[in-house]
Amino acid sequence: MAESARRTRGGGGAARRAARSAVSFETARYIERNIPNFEVLTEEALEIIEHNADTVLEEIGVNFPDNPDALALWREAGADVQGDRVRIPRGLARNLCATAPSTITQVARNRERDVVIGGKSLVLAPVYGPPFVRDAVGGRRYATMTDFEKFVKLGYMSKWLHHSGGTVCEPTDIPVNKRHLDMLRAHMTLSDKPFMGSVTEPSRAQDSVDMCGILFGKEFVQDNTVMTSLININSPMTFDDVMMGALKVYAENNQACIISPFIVGGAMAPVSVAGTLTQVLAETLAGIAYSQLVRPGAPVIMGAFVTSIDMNSGAPTFGTPEAAHITYGAGQLARRLNLPYRSAGSFNGSKLPDAQAAYESSNSLNMGLLSGVNFMLHACGWLEGGLVSSFEKFVMDADQLGTLHHLARGVEMDENAQAMDAIREVGPGGHYLGCAHTQNNFRDAFWKSDLLDYKPFETWSDEGERDTQTLATARVEKMLADYQQPALDPAIREALDAFVAERKAAEPDSFT
């Protein structure tokens, strides 16, 4: 079935007709920085953290529970394996990581939307994982598949968003063991941007690979990276068998994985920045090294998801200076390993898309740009510490991602940018509104929000004194009303539907 779909897609008349009739929305190319990274750690500090991370791996070790295959690979590589504990000789993990590629090209089904992850690039992807959704009409509620599909459509139509993401919300109305099939099909059919695979069980990772075989062709998938998936480490220093099983599937099939500690400082790592960075580096070294034991050259991204904690309530906090220091420092460590880097996002702990959400998200987004992040998950839609995907917050954040694009351009210094003709033309005491330089450049001289209100007070008042959330609600409605599905070869769509139906029929529903 998959091979038949691949042949039809490659040269059939239906494929050509679908391409001609495709509806395309403007999407900005992934960011390529023309500004320097902000580096918070000195050379001495970096060397201390690297030394201490190797000490952690060698003397304390990491756990690979319930995973005899992983333990066998580590033992063969020269690690000291006692029970589930793996102690890695100094330098071994770093040497293994050297086979991982420094940049990854993730292919989209619309090749104009391929993304490069690594180097000076920054790829923006939406929120991932919340079980709840919120909007101004329905309030906070458990997410459904209909909600999931709406987020995929919004992501497809968002100009500054480069990636469709993965679990943009958790559709709780679909059985746990089958929802990944519906989510993947939604990404594949409702958008033509790159997307993420399932990691909640190794067989679901294999389903993701198989569905990509239908969409792109089996051989193409083996030769190209068409998925990026999130593999979280159970900090401190535990690599559970489910996540490692999914990692193994993706590594064997040449698909990219973000290998990322999930750390709340003070609870899952030390309260100090240096101590947390030491643990982050030790965990990522061990995880990336394992991926290279599975398949040397497997594409991986070094991740760092780190928040601090409110010592009174125990709740995670976001947009804090400590998290910024760790994000900046982890970026330096990733660059020294010559690996792509994932971190940051529109992080906040607010219950609503309000001022707290805006302040904390702004801090988190800007630190991601300046720290050299290459793949930013959670770039839009995150609310309530990651428990909620918010429709209004999604479009508010997606609008503000445009500022990252413009900041990353840096300062142009060509003849037009120097504007000497304009300065001569206007002279002392004049104004620039009517001069030739302004007339020639005003359309794209400044970034402009598609959401925020810049109207005079009187106009704003006459239009109902709408705040940003109200404007965002209207924008969500308009984007969904304007949505048009990108064309897909009918044979591929039929093959995907048949695969999903077959896999769903193969086992009973489970909601646990």
NUVOZA-199711 format. One record per residue (C-alpha): x, y, z. Coordinates in nm, 4 decimals. Example, Ala and Ser with C-alpha at 12.3 -4.5 7.8 and 13.67 -1.06 7.14 Angstrom:
% residues 2
east|north|up
1.2300|-0.4500|0.7800
1.3670|-0.1060|0.7140
This chain:
% residues 512
east|north|up
0.0000|0.0000|0.0000
0.2725|0.2468|0.0967
0.4810|0.1656|-0.2094
0.1780|0.2131|-0.4365
0.1111|0.5524|-0.2808
0.4757|0.6480|-0.3239
0.4728|0.5660|-0.6948
0.1523|0.7630|-0.7487
0.2963|1.0611|-0.5671
0.6207|1.0511|-0.7600
0.4835|1.0954|-1.1129
0.1051|1.0524|-1.1352
-0.1330|1.2993|-1.2941
-0.3276|1.3258|-0.9678
-0.0149|1.4481|-0.7916
0.0496|1.7120|-1.0568
-0.3101|1.8311|-1.0466
-0.2953|1.8488|-0.6675
0.0209|2.0594|-0.6824
-0.1315|2.3030|-0.9319
-0.4432|2.3499|-0.7206
-0.2609|2.3791|-0.3877
-0.3507|2.6759|-0.1687
-0.0397|2.8279|-0.0121
-0.0185|3.0749|0.2754
0.2845|3.2934|0.3288
0.5301|3.1374|0.5694
0.8566|3.3006|0.6653
1.1708|3.0965|0.6128
1.3377|2.9675|0.9269
1.5503|3.2289|1.1025
1.9180|3.2655|1.0179
2.0868|3.4829|1.2794
2.3000|3.7779|1.1816
2.3510|3.8707|1.5467
2.5967|3.7255|1.7980
2.4977|3.4763|2.0653
2.5006|3.5964|2.4245
2.7615|3.4034|2.6235
2.7337|3.4115|3.0010
3.0068|3.1586|3.0893
3.3817|3.2146|3.0717
3.6177|2.9582|2.9227
3.7190|2.8557|3.2752
3.3569|2.8077|3.3806
3.2844|2.5944|3.0735
3.5847|2.3727|3.1412
3.4797|2.3249|3.5054
3.1251|2.2243|3.4063
3.2543|1.9850|3.1401
3.4974|1.8277|3.3855
3.2277|1.7901|3.6512
2.9820|1.6375|3.4013
3.2377|1.3718|3.3078
3.2894|1.3062|3.6789
2.9146|1.2564|3.7243
2.9062|1.0037|3.4400
3.2160|0.8195|3.5579
3.1648|0.8105|3.9354
2.7880|0.8414|3.9886
2.6522|0.7109|3.6605
2.3057|0.7099|3.5046
2.0235|0.4561|3.5157
1.8784|0.2664|3.2170
1.6040|0.0660|3.3938
1.4206|-0.2270|3.2312
1.6325|-0.2009|2.9171
1.8675|-0.4979|2.8745
1.9407|-0.4071|2.5112
2.0678|-0.0630|2.6136
2.2758|-0.2102|2.8947
2.4315|-0.4562|2.6513
2.5245|-0.1746|2.4127
2.6849|0.0239|2.6944
2.8759|-0.2782|2.8217
3.0076|-0.3497|2.4730
3.1136|0.0170|2.4390
3.3273|-0.0077|2.7539
3.0989|0.1296|3.0264
3.0814|-0.0186|3.3762
2.7311|-0.1696|3.4031
2.6086|-0.2796|3.7454
2.2388|-0.3640|3.7505
2.0605|-0.0725|3.5810
2.3419|0.1707|3.6634
2.5771|0.2682|3.3808
2.9047|0.4398|3.4693
3.0673|0.5877|3.1625
3.4480|0.6307|3.1551
3.5678|0.9872|3.1270
3.5567|1.1041|2.7656
3.3671|0.8042|2.6257
3.0282|0.9767|2.5982
3.1849|1.2840|2.4389
3.3690|1.0684|2.1847
3.0487|0.8858|2.0942
2.8640|1.2157|2.0488
3.1173|1.3203|1.7852
2.9431|1.1076|1.5203
2.6172|1.3044|1.5522
2.5634|1.5566|1.2697
2.6078|1.9274|1.3452
2.3079|2.0286|1.1323
1.9883|1.8527|1.0330
1.7609|1.9251|0.7388
1.4061|1.8189|0.8172
1.2092|1.7674|0.4990
0.8489|1.8895|0.4731
0.5994|1.7516|0.2233
0.6051|2.1027|0.0784
0.9760|2.1245|0.0047
0.9652|2.5043|0.0194
0.9077|2.4585|0.3935
1.2042|2.2355|0.4701
1.3929|2.3545|0.7783
1.7602|2.3447|0.8744
1.8269|2.2806|1.2444
2.1754|2.3783|1.3615
2.4422|2.6393|1.2954
2.2913|2.9899|1.3004
1.9354|2.8769|1.2303
1.6308|2.9027|1.4565
1.3226|2.6916|1.3832
1.0027|2.7827|1.5689
0.7487|2.5135|1.6649
0.4277|2.5398|1.8718
0.3317|2.4263|2.2216
0.3635|2.0542|2.2976
0.1846|1.8256|2.5412
-0.0903|2.0055|2.7405
-0.3958|1.7956|2.8355
-0.6149|2.1081|2.8636
-0.7122|2.3833|2.6225
-0.8521|2.7295|2.6886
-1.0355|2.9879|2.4852
-1.2436|3.2917|2.5708
-1.5698|3.1155|2.4919
-1.5301|2.7671|2.6400
-1.2815|2.8433|2.9170
-1.0469|2.5740|3.0471
-1.1398|2.2185|2.9497
-0.9918|1.8847|2.8485
-0.8621|1.8888|2.4908
-1.0378|1.7030|2.2101
-0.9335|1.5950|1.8629
-1.1330|1.8862|1.7222
-0.9187|2.1219|1.9323
-0.6058|1.9485|1.8077
-0.7079|1.9940|1.4454
-0.7808|2.3625|1.5030
-0.4302|2.4164|1.6422
-0.2750|2.2392|1.3425
-0.4723|2.4674|1.1103
-0.3654|2.7779|1.3043
-0.0032|2.6622|1.2907
-0.0246|2.6044|0.9181
-0.1569|2.9578|0.8633
0.0820|3.1342|1.1044
0.3381|3.3259|0.9005
0.6231|3.3248|1.1516
0.5864|2.9604|1.2597
0.8089|2.7190|1.0671
0.6976|2.3857|1.2089
0.3670|2.2115|1.2793
0.4966|2.0580|1.6033
0.3693|1.7380|1.7608
0.1231|1.6992|2.0473
-0.0059|2.0575|2.0310
-0.2638|1.9388|2.2840
-0.3536|1.5933|2.4123
-0.6879|1.4856|2.2578
-0.8424|1.3061|2.5545
-1.1536|1.1938|2.3637
-0.9421|0.9439|2.1641
-0.8036|0.6258|2.3275
-0.4459|0.6678|2.4531
-0.3184|0.3783|2.2441
-0.4694|0.5168|1.9219
-0.4670|0.8948|1.9406
-0.1163|0.9202|1.7967
-0.2536|0.7887|1.4667
-0.5134|1.0649|1.4432
-0.2647|1.3306|1.5497
-0.0073|1.2280|1.2901
-0.2702|1.2112|1.0172
-0.3845|1.5639|1.1111
-0.0299|1.7014|1.0787
0.0202|1.5201|0.7485
-0.3083|1.6252|0.5883
-0.4077|1.9599|0.7435
-0.0628|2.1191|0.7074
0.2369|2.0857|0.4792
0.4930|2.2086|0.7323
0.7381|1.9730|0.9085
0.6025|1.7800|1.2074
0.6971|1.5578|1.5022
0.6450|1.1876|1.5692
0.5001|0.9968|1.8640
0.7208|0.8914|2.1560
0.4715|0.7523|2.4093
0.5540|0.3897|2.3235
0.8068|0.2318|2.0860
0.5361|0.0785|1.8666
0.3850|0.4261|1.8236
0.7211|0.5554|1.7111
0.7249|0.2749|1.4542
0.3731|0.3743|1.3445
0.5079|0.7258|1.2910
0.7880|0.5920|1.0710
0.5455|0.3734|0.8765
0.3025|0.6605|0.8161
0.5907|0.8745|0.6919
0.6742|0.5891|0.4573
0.3276|0.6335|0.3070
0.3567|1.0122|0.2894
0.7129|1.0380|0.1569
0.8021|0.6865|0.0395
0.9854|0.4212|0.2423
1.3239|0.4655|0.0782
1.3024|0.8433|0.1041
1.2423|0.8178|0.4807
1.5511|0.6017|0.5280
1.7661|0.8516|0.3387
1.6162|1.1747|0.4768
1.5029|1.3181|0.8090
1.1274|1.3809|0.7886
1.0485|1.3864|1.1625
1.1837|1.5472|1.4767
1.0661|1.3901|1.8028
1.1025|1.4766|2.1713
1.2802|1.2328|2.4029
1.2712|1.3526|2.7633
1.5153|1.2308|3.0273
1.3640|1.1574|3.3695
1.5883|1.3899|3.5642
1.7872|1.3261|3.7685
1.9853|1.0908|3.5472
1.7271|0.8251|3.4600
1.6564|0.7064|3.1042
1.3263|0.5166|3.1103
1.2700|0.2247|2.8761
0.9678|0.3778|2.6970
1.1489|0.6919|2.5849
1.4660|0.5009|2.5066
1.2627|0.2506|2.3074
1.1170|0.5315|2.0968
1.4650|0.6831|2.0573
1.5949|0.3475|1.9346
1.3218|0.3254|1.6684
1.3896|0.6761|1.5416
1.7684|0.6407|1.5456
1.7508|0.3128|1.3528
1.5339|0.4862|1.0907
1.7458|0.8020|1.0525
1.4879|1.0286|1.2185
1.5852|1.3153|1.4476
1.5326|1.3195|1.8234
1.5570|1.6027|2.0719
1.7286|1.4486|2.3749
1.6312|1.6740|2.6591
1.6408|1.6743|3.0387
1.3156|1.7927|3.1971
1.4332|1.9871|3.5007
1.2655|2.1950|3.7673
1.5615|2.3484|3.9486
1.5652|2.2771|4.3203
1.3519|1.9641|4.2758
1.5132|1.7658|3.9938
1.8518|1.9391|3.9870
2.0601|2.1547|4.2239
1.9408|2.5086|4.2984
2.2618|2.6583|4.1577
2.3102|2.7448|3.7915
2.6493|2.5720|3.7685
2.5185|2.2569|3.9359
2.2158|2.2384|3.7083
2.4293|2.2921|3.3977
2.6579|2.0106|3.5109
2.3623|1.7742|3.5391
2.2117|1.8928|3.2076
2.5404|1.8259|3.0292
2.5885|1.4843|3.1908
2.2365|1.3752|3.0988
2.2502|1.4982|2.7415
2.5943|1.3466|2.6847
2.4668|1.0067|2.8000
2.1460|1.0278|2.5957
2.3103|1.1458|2.2748
2.5902|0.8914|2.3146
2.3286|0.6149|2.3440
2.1650|0.7282|2.0192
2.5037|0.6953|1.8493
2.5496|0.3465|1.9938
2.2212|0.2535|1.8268
2.3253|0.4103|1.4957
2.6377|0.6217|1.4466
2.5388|0.9400|1.2675
2.1778|0.9331|1.3890
2.0457|1.2931|1.3863
1.9989|1.4367|1.7360
1.9399|1.7733|1.8999
2.0780|1.8604|2.2424
1.7903|1.9807|2.4580
1.7602|2.1735|2.7825
1.4204|2.2314|2.9397
1.4883|2.4037|3.2699
1.2688|2.6078|3.5025
1.3143|2.7270|3.8570
1.0729|2.6601|4.1425
0.8710|2.8735|4.3805
1.0058|2.7623|4.7175
0.6776|2.8522|4.8902
0.4307|2.6637|4.6696
0.6570|2.4189|4.4854
0.5166|2.5399|4.1523
0.7523|2.5879|3.8566
0.8307|2.9470|3.7609
0.9144|3.0839|3.4184
1.0878|3.3795|3.2597
1.3303|3.3997|3.5514
1.6925|3.5174|3.5357
1.8178|3.1820|3.6638
1.6475|3.0000|3.3761
1.8048|3.2526|3.1382
2.1530|3.1884|3.2768
2.1063|2.8130|3.2309
1.9680|2.8542|2.8782
2.2570|3.0792|2.7756
2.5113|2.8445|2.9333
2.3618|2.5293|2.7799
2.3828|2.6983|2.4408
2.7548|2.7497|2.4865
2.7983|2.3858|2.5882
2.5999|2.2645|2.2843
2.8121|2.4714|2.0475
3.1302|2.3250|2.1990
2.9881|1.9810|2.1182
2.9022|2.1012|1.7653
2.5404|1.9910|1.8138
2.2050|2.1559|1.7333
2.0416|2.3053|2.0420
1.6795|2.3043|2.1613
1.5500|2.5239|2.4429
1.3239|2.8184|2.5354
0.9667|2.8919|2.4257
0.6715|3.1091|2.5256
0.7017|2.9829|2.8842
0.4801|3.1294|3.1561
0.2912|3.0221|3.4640
-0.0136|3.2417|3.4131
-0.3654|3.0999|3.4061
-0.4753|3.3502|3.1398
-0.3157|3.5228|2.8394
-0.2582|3.8316|3.0528
0.0280|4.0625|3.1525
0.2057|3.7894|3.3516
0.1899|3.5583|3.0503
0.3238|3.8350|2.8259
0.6123|3.9353|3.0536
0.7293|3.5801|3.1195
0.6856|3.4701|2.7573
0.8737|3.7731|2.6274
1.1661|3.7000|2.8593
1.1705|3.3352|2.7544
1.1425|3.3988|2.3797
1.4170|3.6589|2.3731
1.6570|3.4466|2.5763
1.5990|3.1689|2.3226
1.6979|3.3951|2.0353
2.0086|3.5260|2.2111
2.1231|3.1897|2.3492
2.1655|3.0343|2.0053
1.8685|2.7968|2.0187
1.8232|2.6100|1.6883
1.4867|2.4440|1.7581
1.2373|2.6225|1.9825
0.9498|2.4015|2.0894
0.6605|2.5718|2.2747
0.7169|2.8923|2.0756
0.3449|2.9749|2.0853
0.0328|2.8716|2.2775
0.1818|2.7733|2.6154
-0.0167|2.8656|2.9281
-0.0352|2.7626|3.2952
0.3086|2.6052|3.3182
0.2467|2.3830|3.0180
-0.0851|2.2376|3.1351
-0.2907|2.4418|2.8878
-0.2796|2.5136|2.5155
-0.4523|2.8484|2.4677
-0.6037|2.9503|2.1353
-0.5717|3.3208|2.2088
-0.2191|3.2810|2.3432
-0.1287|3.0813|2.0321
-0.2067|3.3661|1.7938
-0.0669|3.6305|2.0299
0.2649|3.4465|2.0518
0.2678|3.3571|1.6820
0.2317|3.7265|1.6004
0.5200|3.8219|1.8297
0.7503|3.5622|1.6751
0.7857|3.8121|1.3942
0.9967|4.0289|1.6227
1.2485|3.7442|1.6586
1.2830|3.7278|1.2812
1.3510|4.0993|1.2591
1.5883|4.1123|1.5567
1.7861|3.8230|1.4121
1.8512|4.0131|1.0899
2.0927|4.2403|1.2667
2.1736|4.5913|1.1432
2.2098|4.6396|0.7692
2.4897|4.8705|0.6557
2.4461|4.8912|0.2796
2.4085|5.2232|0.0993
2.0314|5.2261|0.1349
2.0533|5.1535|0.5088
2.3026|5.4337|0.5659
2.0336|5.6743|0.4360
2.2772|5.9573|0.3620
2.0640|6.0784|0.0702
1.7658|6.1108|0.3057
1.9669|6.3043|0.5641
2.0900|6.5416|0.2924
1.7428|6.5836|0.1434
1.5684|6.6686|0.4717
1.8406|6.8757|0.6364
1.8033|7.0583|0.9687
1.4503|7.1192|1.0938
1.2685|6.9115|0.8331
1.0902|6.5770|0.8568
1.1340|6.2451|0.6823
0.7723|6.1475|0.6131
0.7720|6.2686|0.2538
1.1325|6.2208|0.1516
1.2258|5.9783|-0.1260
1.4037|5.7320|0.1033
1.0989|5.6979|0.3276
0.8676|5.6554|0.0292
1.0916|5.3847|-0.1133
1.1265|5.1899|0.2129
0.8163|5.2474|0.4258
0.6422|4.9222|0.3300
0.9035|4.6993|0.4889
1.1094|4.9362|0.7038
0.9460|4.8312|1.0315
0.8000|4.5094|1.1641
0.4255|4.5460|1.2126
0.2016|4.3358|1.4307
-0.0998|4.1758|1.2638
-0.2788|4.1647|1.5979
-0.1959|4.4498|1.8352
-0.3937|4.7757|1.8386
-0.2165|5.1003|1.7394
-0.5259|5.3076|1.6661
-0.6058|5.6451|1.8259
-0.8052|5.6323|2.1483
-1.1227|5.7569|1.9816
-1.1168|5.4845|1.7170
-1.0336|5.2184|1.9740
-1.3218|5.3380|2.1915
-1.5678|5.3427|1.9027
-1.4705|4.9847|1.8110
-1.5600|4.8554|2.1562
-1.2419|4.9110|2.3602
-1.1154|4.5652|2.2763
-0.8210|4.4298|2.4748
-0.5573|4.1982|2.3289
-0.7377|3.8773|2.4254
-1.0539|4.0003|2.2524
-0.8539|4.0836|1.9406
-0.6913|3.7403|1.9586
-1.0301|3.5665|1.9813
-1.1402|3.7452|1.6653
-0.8146|3.6526|1.4918
-0.8547|3.2833|1.5799
-1.2048|3.2872|1.4323
-1.0902|3.4605|1.1151
-0.7909|3.2319|1.0602
-1.0036|2.9202|1.1011
-1.2696|3.0649|0.8695
-1.0043|3.1448|0.6061
-0.8278|2.8083|0.6360
-0.7950|2.6025|0.3205
-0.6446|2.2561|0.3361
-0.3197|2.2055|0.1434
-0.3599|1.9668|-0.1473
-0.2494|1.6070|-0.1033
-0.2441|1.3257|-0.3575
-0.5722|1.1337|-0.3016
-0.3887|0.8012|-0.3211
-0.1660|0.9022|-0.0302
-0.4648|1.0215|0.1721
-0.6443|0.6916|0.1091
-0.3355|0.4951|0.2092
-0.2991|0.6937|0.5317
-0.6670|0.6417|0.6167
-0.6371|0.2695|0.5505
-0.3254|0.2404|0.7678
-0.4928|0.4259|1.0561
-0.8066|0.2119|1.0302
-0.6028|-0.1094|1.0211
-0.3912|-0.0145|1.3218
-0.6940|0.0963|1.5240
-0.8721|-0.2311|1.4537
-0.5707|-0.4334|1.5651
-0.6164|-0.3737|1.9389
-0.8914|-0.2749|2.1844
-0.9279|0.0842|2.3033
-0.7324|0.1838|2.6117
-0.7603|0.5091|2.8049
-0.4720|0.4306|3.0422
